[in-house]
């Protein structure tokens, strides 16, 4: 495996917690593990619907998180088959958890979890709830996605105090879990980009993924041929397109970037499983490396 240098950046939260995907085509794997750098035209090629591409029911992803070279946390993500929900009808449930370990648990205790219910036809969320417990602070966010009117309705609880508000959002909005399954089912040819808008009740983000190369990467589950990508984050404010017509017309919001930076780099395997092998980034706590440690295939 070739050594990689990673640029300093400020994804555990991004990976576990921004859709204009384009492209098809192919990139040829190299048998000796060298990076593949040829590019294909990523424009104007239609892809199957999310429902046709969905193949993850019953899968579990287990990750280890290292900070400054030591294991600091573990996380897991699981997705079920479609179920009938009393409120959302036919839906696909996703559950995620993350918790701190060892020395890191003593200095920064963390226990986070979330649940998302997806529209099985589009892969976009009906509803998502995230609970965050970090260093004695407890907060939760329950978000109902009213995408047809470009709105997210949020109920937030912080230290026992509840409030509700709404946010103007794009109609193709994902939560912090759902985008992972969409990107894994896409064509990961070199040069392709995928853009996801993500909102979980706090900051609205736009994540742009660019496939930089194909290469072999070692991981706790073995060596895998993978797409190596960069992810850039834009933090966004949103406002009504025509404020005076907010109550009389359904219009998409205006999005205002407030900050933009390279968030990190990572790998998705190129085999049938399309496993998220890992990500690496810098943070205020130091270098963070999150790698797959166990994969339970879909069944």
Secondary structure by P-SEA (a helix, b strand, c coil): ccbbbbcccccccccccccbbbbbbbbbbbcccccccccccccccccccccccccccbbbbbbbbbcccccccccccccccbbbbccccbbbbbbbbbbccccccccbbbbbbbbbbbccccccccbbbbbbbcccbbbbbbbbbcccccbbbbbbbcccbbbbbbbbbccccccccaaaaaaaaccccccbbbbbbbbcccbbbbbbbbbcbbbbbbccccccccccbbbbbbbbbbbbcccccccccbbbbbbbbcccccccccccccccccccccccccccccbbbbbbccccccc
